[in-house]
Amino acid sequence: MPDEKHYRHELKYSVSFADYISMRARLRAVMESDPHADANGRYLVRSIYFDNSDDKVLREKIDGTNNREKFRIRYYNDDLSYIALEKKTKTGRLCTKESAVIREEEFRRILSGDVLFMRDHDEALLRELHAKMNYQRLKPRLLVSYIREPYVYKAGNVRVTFDSKIRTSLFDREFINRKMSGISATETPQDMILEIKYDAFLPEIIQDIIQVPELRQEAFSKYGVSRRFG
């Protein structure tokens, strides 16, 4: 098993808009807004997920496979000056993420299937994805977009985010078309997903803030819910 110090706990909850408003007010009293957020404390996230024709990534999620991974390319606010290839790994209840910055030209080549350049790339993560695109037949499968409102707390390296307006490009393969709006990936678009990530411990003050009636932890996956249409 990789060095556990790189792993983080990750909790997910579905929250109503009313609970979000109440929780946000309390969080703002003790947490800071992410410095990358805009004046409203939010930013747009777009993630392109990889899977194969056998739906390997989706099936492992549905089956609750204990050790699983997924690759995605992520960028923010439709700004292609910063693009990251990420691999997220889950082992039991712990998660870790590896990341490598890629250029817009490389991003476009990957989406077009021109991936030979990745074989000898300086970044190990690109070399790994290239290998798995060959023997696992991974390819860009769909794009998921959402609005994220992030908060940070230094003790415990805590990150709390509210994600809303989750949309999928399942029937649109023009992944970098800025006019793409997609379709709602959730049954109740007005609700949102609360995510809490932390290292060894979750400070008691944060635990108290997120305690609301009927709040239940769930194994929510943006990729999984976006694939519910096919």
C-alpha positions in Angstrom: 0.0 0.0 0.0 1.3 3.5 -0.8 2.5 5.7 2.0 -0.7 6.5 3.9 0.4 10.1 4.6 -0.7 10.9 1.0 -4.2 9.6 1.6 -7.1 11.7 2.8 -10.6 11.0 4.2 -13.5 12.0 2.0 -17.1 12.3 3.1 -20.0 13.2 0.8 -23.6 14.2 1.6 -26.6 15.4 -0.3 -28.0 18.5 1.3 -31.1 20.6 0.6 -30.8 24.3 -0.3 -32.1 25.3 3.1 -29.5 23.2 4.9 -26.8 24.6 2.6 -27.8 28.2 3.5 -27.7 27.4 7.2 -24.5 25.5 7.1 -22.7 28.0 4.9 -23.4 30.8 7.4 -21.8 28.8 10.2 -18.8 27.7 8.0 -18.0 31.2 7.0 -17.5 32.1 10.7 -14.6 29.7 11.1 -13.4 28.8 7.6 -11.8 30.8 4.8 -13.0 30.9 1.2 -10.6 29.2 -1.3 -8.3 31.9 -2.7 -9.0 30.7 -6.3 -12.7 31.4 -6.0 -14.4 34.5 -7.5 -16.0 37.4 -5.7 -19.0 35.2 -5.0 -16.8 32.5 -3.5 -17.3 30.0 -6.4 -15.8 28.7 -9.6 -16.8 26.5 -12.6 -15.3 23.1 -12.7 -15.1 20.9 -15.9 -13.9 17.3 -15.6 -13.5 14.9 -18.6 -13.5 11.4 -17.3 -11.9 8.3 -18.9 -13.5 4.9 -19.2 -13.6 2.0 -21.7 -16.3 0.3 -23.7 -16.8 -2.2 -20.9 -17.5 0.6 -18.5 -14.7 -0.5 -16.2 -14.6 2.6 -14.1 -18.4 2.8 -13.8 -18.7 -0.9 -12.9 -16.0 -0.7 -10.2 -17.9 2.2 -8.6 -21.3 0.4 -8.7 -19.8 -2.8 -7.4 -18.0 -0.9 -4.6 -14.6 -2.3 -5.6 -12.2 -1.7 -2.6 -9.2 -0.6 -4.7 -10.1 1.5 -7.7 -8.9 4.4 -9.7 -10.1 6.9 -12.3 -8.4 9.4 -14.6 -9.8 12.8 -15.5 -8.7 16.0 -17.1 -9.8 19.1 -15.2 -9.9 22.8 -15.9 -11.7 25.8 -14.4 -13.9 28.7 -15.5 -13.3 27.6 -19.2 -9.8 28.9 -18.9 -7.4 26.6 -20.8 -4.3 28.2 -19.5 -4.3 25.8 -16.6 -5.3 22.1 -17.3 -4.5 19.2 -15.1 -4.5 15.5 -15.7 -5.5 13.7 -12.5 -5.7 10.2 -11.2 -7.9 9.6 -8.2 -7.4 6.4 -6.2 -9.6 5.0 -3.5 -8.4 2.4 -1.1 -11.1 1.5 1.4 -12.3 4.8 2.9 -9.2 6.7 2.0 -8.5 8.6 -1.2 -5.5 10.1 -2.9 -5.0 12.2 -5.9 -2.0 12.5 -8.3 -1.9 15.5 -10.7 0.2 16.7 -13.7 -0.2 20.0 -15.5 -0.6 19.6 -19.3 -0.5 22.2 -22.1 -3.6 23.1 -24.1 -2.0 21.5 -27.2 -1.5 18.3 -25.3 -5.1 18.4 -24.0 -6.4 18.8 -27.5 -4.2 16.0 -28.8 -5.4 13.6 -26.1 -9.1 14.4 -26.9 -8.5 13.8 -30.6 -6.8 10.4 -29.9 -3.3 11.6 -30.9 -1.6 10.1 -27.8 1.7 8.7 -29.0 3.5 11.7 -27.5 2.4 10.5 -24.0 4.5 7.3 -24.2 7.8 9.1 -23.5 6.5 12.1 -21.7 8.4 13.7 -18.8 5.4 13.4 -16.6 5.0 9.8 -15.2 1.2 10.3 -14.9 0.9 10.9 -18.7 3.0 7.8 -19.4 0.8 5.8 -17.1 -2.4 7.0 -18.7 -0.9 6.2 -22.2 -0.2 2.6 -21.1 -3.7 2.2 -19.7 -5.3 3.8 -22.8 -3.6 0.9 -24.7 -4.2 -2.2 -22.5 -7.4 -1.0 -20.7 -8.7 0.8 -23.8 -9.4 3.9 -21.7 -10.7 7.0 -23.7 -12.4 10.3 -22.9 -16.0 9.3 -22.0 -17.9 12.3 -20.9 -17.6 15.8 -19.4 -19.1 16.7 -16.1 -19.6 20.4 -15.2 -20.6 22.0 -11.9 -20.3 25.1 -9.7 -18.1 24.6 -6.7 -18.1 26.8 -3.5 -15.0 25.8 -1.5 -13.9 26.6 2.0 -10.6 25.7 3.7 -9.5 25.2 7.4 -5.8 24.8 8.2 -6.1 22.5 11.2 -6.4 19.0 9.8 -6.0 20.3 6.3 -9.8 20.4 5.9 -11.5 21.3 2.7 -15.3 21.7 2.6 -17.1 22.2 -0.8 -20.6 22.7 -2.0 -21.2 21.5 -5.5 -24.3 22.5 -7.4 -25.7 22.6 -11.0 -24.1 19.3 -11.9 -24.4 18.8 -15.6 -23.2 16.1 -18.1 -22.2 16.2 -21.7 -23.1 12.5 -22.2 -24.6 13.1 -25.6 -22.1 15.7 -26.7 -18.6 14.7 -27.7 -17.4 18.3 -28.3 -15.8 18.4 -24.9 -14.2 21.9 -25.2 -17.1 23.7 -26.8 -17.6 26.7 -24.5 -21.2 27.0 -25.5 -22.0 23.5 -24.3 -24.6 23.5 -21.5 -25.2 19.8 -21.2 -28.1 18.3 -19.3 -28.7 18.1 -15.5 -27.1 15.0 -14.0 -29.2 15.0 -10.8 -32.9 14.4 -10.2 -33.2 17.4 -8.0 -31.0 20.2 -9.5 -31.8 22.6 -6.7 -30.0 20.4 -4.2 -26.3 20.1 -3.9 -23.5 17.9 -2.8 -21.4 18.6 0.3 -17.9 17.2 0.3 -15.5 17.2 3.2 -11.9 16.2 2.8 -9.3 16.0 5.6 -6.1 14.3 6.6 -5.8 12.5 10.0 -8.6 14.1 11.8 -11.7 16.3 11.4 -11.7 19.2 13.9 -14.6 19.1 16.3 -15.7 22.6 15.4 -16.2 21.4 11.8 -18.0 18.3 12.9 -20.4 20.4 14.9 -21.2 22.7 12.0 -22.1 19.9 9.6 -24.4 18.2 12.0 -27.9 18.8 10.7 -31.0 16.6 11.0 -31.4 13.8 8.5 -27.9 14.4 7.0 -26.7 11.0 5.8 -23.3 10.1 4.3 -23.5 8.6 0.8 -21.2 7.2 -1.8 -21.9 9.9 -4.4 -20.0 10.0 -7.7 -20.4 12.8 -10.2 -19.2 10.4 -12.9 -21.5 7.7 -11.8 -24.6 9.9 -11.6 -23.8 11.4 -15.0 -23.8 8.0 -16.5 -27.3 7.2 -15.4 -28.6 8.1 -18.8 -26.4 5.5 -20.5 
